Amino acid sequence: MDHVVGIQYTSSYSPTKRVTFAEGDFNGLPAHVWPKNASRDDSGVVSIAGVSLPELAEEFGTPLFVVDEDDFRSRCRALARAYGAPERVHYASKAFLTRAIARWVAEEGLSLDVASYGELRVALAADFPAERITAHGNNKQAEYLQLCVESGVEHVVLDSFQEIEELAVEAERQGKVQPVLVRVTPGVDAHTHEFIATSHEDQKFGFSLATGAAFKAALEAHEHPSLNLRGLHCHVGSQVFDADGFSLAAERLMGLLSKLQQELGTKLPVLDLGGGYGIAYTENDTPLDVEKVAKDLISRVRAQAEVLGIEAPEIMVEPGRAIAGPSTVTVYEVGTIKDVNVTDEHTRRYIAVNGGMSDNIRPALYQAEYDARVVSRLCDGEVTDTRVVGSHCESGDILIADERFPNDIRPGDLLALAATGAYCFAMTSRYNMFSRPAVVSVNDGEARLMVRRETIEDFLALEG
Amino acid sequence: MDHVVGIQYTSSYSPTKRVTFAEGDFNGLPAHVWPKNASRDDSGVVSIAGVSLPELAEEFGTPLFVVDEDDFRSRCRALARAYGAPERVHYASKAFLTRAIARWVAEEGLSLDVASYGELRVALAADFPAERITAHGNNKQAEYLQLCVESGVEHVVLDSFQEIEELAVEAERQGKVQPVLVRVTPGVDAHTHEFIATSHEDQKFGFSLATGAAFKAALEAHEHPSLNLRGLHCHVGSQVFDADGFSLAAERLMGLLSKLQQELGTKLPVLDLGGGYGIAYTENDTPLDVEKVAKDLISRVRAQAEVLGIEAPEIMVEPGRAIAGPSTVTVYEVGTIKDVNVTDEHTRRYIAVNGGMSDNIRPALYQAEYDARVVSRLCDGEVTDTRVVGSHCESGDILIADERFPNDIRPGDLLALAATGAYCFAMTSRYNMFSRPAVVSVNDGEARLMVRRETIEDFLALEG
């Protein structure tokens, strides 16, 4: 670095940090973090599915989301096998949804979970079969409920007593019977970050199991001739690594299911256990073994059914991140590099890239960590404390807070963050009038533009 | 409430909470938080500048941003007076920028501060005079620097040694001399939230005063014939309430200015002290008195100049939030309402509105607080612990975490959050395929659509 000036100043710097890279292995691409078809050639250039990332950056610009279609589809198939049938697996579209992605999910035979009117619209625009769509939302508005019934979605997941009435009236108005599930908060704490935990009961979703609200809601739903109560739903959290939470929640729901079947004298064939399977964002993470989780869940539900003397329900699940997350990388160009002395003894290198919190809000919002590598060449400098920041006019615009990177990363290098398939493009903002990046899918040596880059003209076109 | 079911369960509920509303005053509109021209009539309907919010919601839908043009312009004028000339005040466009807003700023004679290529493009598209634009950014890329020089912006604020070289080359290429300021980190801690503090030196912006990096950068900039060093810049933080930080930073920069003038034998006429003036988001906040801050700053800089035996520089400032923040409210419609027993003794009411973290990420990102009122009628219920949540599929989608609201708020009521003019629309995302809300400005009994609501078709049009 030519233009680095040391700074001697006290700050909030903490010498305790995560050290991921021993010298020399910065050029690896950890298989449990990077897309299945990512590889680096001898010159250091990283390709995905045979398509060079530097060439994609040249053609489509940066920042750029690159999706490994085969990685995405492989995870669909692995989950389909694990749960015994593809339609039992509902891809949670909130993680990452475009029409192309909806078509992949449809082609793999999976079902889809939507969480809003907009997501349902996009799914239908991709001709996703409505009879394989489950509709969520804590505050479903009239147009959303109307479209759910009109299009004939598989299940509406009831989230409040208000909604039971509103949906019943809407289905009756359309002369239809709408299949429904009741969302239950089972009181299971999945030990995860507060903002993405949905297990505790001081929250906006669902009906409490413990208080009897869920039981009451199911009875109410059953009473409406325009609703067809099909079973129960729960979701214990996001980015969960402790599989016990899923099993415990399943057992609790089985108890309620049995009680309801007895009370109603009818079978409730569906137990939807939501998603939340943790993936590896960094080399040190171990992703949840979804096949083991599936096996455990299925056997525990069967055993529980036997104990309760009922038929085992069909298990449905809703993974989003576990399918989309590892499939995608975000490619940035390195710009300004600065060294800052954060204490008398410690220097931190700041590497700025040409994106930031507008294309990935997760580090700022959830203190999420990511794995980043230079993808345009090999690096072999000594490792040094490094922070990767974005280009927004905000000091909290940090992508990687505290890493050990080689000191030969240079302006013009392409740096990619892995595992950005879930909740990155989906949460892109217009902050600082940064336009949403393009999304490209790659498969078998070919690249396809999935979403074009937004332009300033797109923003201006909205203005009156 | 018809459909409320109590829940008895332990949770992370804390009985210590902010209590804002005594019974009965929920119908007030605190003047230091709400737009200048907001008023409530006897029937309880809130209007801004004579335009009824329920009528705007009916015409343009919700969520809806409503901007009080006169409030915005009045704050421009107050700041212009406080600093002695309108062009010394640079509106920080990152807070909230549209062409219409740029035109208001231009008409009031203020200058503009942009922080990205996109913001500069929008400003120029509004015919904002380039000679009143200051250009920021920690990682200015080639196209941005090129446009700065081409359009002839007033100042480029240099942020790294790399950038000094790049800008000098670009200006030379265009055969121009570009006026510049050097961004200095003065080592002043403005005591604010970590994510929005830019005073400490373990950060991506600027050159350190303490280490001599700022001095060195100024000398380098001065040496380039294609750059015209005009002065220094600093920014001590955001949403700052302690004015001492501004004065201390000013005094430190004056020392450097004097040293540089001596070294270079030339006058540096500009001292740009950035923005960061705290505004009131809740009734309990006291906004920073910007006129008093201006008076203090001007007199302290003059006194310091006298001590140093130099001519006092022209002071420039860059308020964004202090101009745009209080001008705007976000109008939502109330949907699902639920009561949750968070402990055996305590109930929390969840009020869901038809927006959330996609139109206001600040509560989730910065734990920001807001003042919310029903604007479609009077409420007179007993106050009860309440949380206002959005409609996103995420338990962290909270707009107001912990308030005391009347218990007669009902589905269909219009609820508005005040002081949403800064960093709300500017940071809108597409999460859950929620489309960006419309923005309407009101003035003197008339409403104008400033930005139309996005549609699902807008999203789909980007797909290949």
Interface residues (C-beta under 8 A of the other chain):
Chain A: D2 H3 V4 V5 G6 I7 Q8 Y9 S11 S12 Y13 K94 L97 T98 R99 A100 A115 S116 Y117 G118 E119 R121 V122 A125 H136 G137 N138 N139 K140 Q141 D159 S160 F161 Q162 E163 E165 G187 E194 F195 I196 A197 T198 H200 E201 D202 Q203 K204 F205 F207 S208 A210 T211 G212 A213 K216 G335 T336 I337 K338 V340 N341 V342 R348 Y350 A352 V353 N354 I361 A364 L365 R387 V389 G390 S391 H392 C393 E394 S395 G396 D397 P411 A426 M427 T428 S429 R430 Y431 N432 M433 F434 S435 R436 R448 L449 M450 V451 R452 E454 I456 D458 F459 L460 L462 E463 G464
Chain B: D2 H3 V4 V5 G6 I7 Q8 Y9 S11 S12 Y13 K94 L97 T98 R99 A100 A115 S116 Y117 G118 E119 R121 V122 A125 H136 G137 N138 N139 K140 Q141 D159 S160 F161 Q162 E163 E165 G187 E194 F195 I196 A197 T198 H200 E201 D202 Q203 K204 F205 F207 S208 A210 T211 G212 A213 K216 G335 T336 I337 K338 V340 N341 V342 R348 Y350 A352 V353 N354 I361 A364 L365 R387 V389 G390 S391 H392 C393 E394 S395 G396 D397 P411 A426 M427 T428 S429 R430 Y431 N432 M433 F434 S435 R436 R448 L449 M450 V451 R452 E454 I456 D458 F459 L460 L462 E463 G464
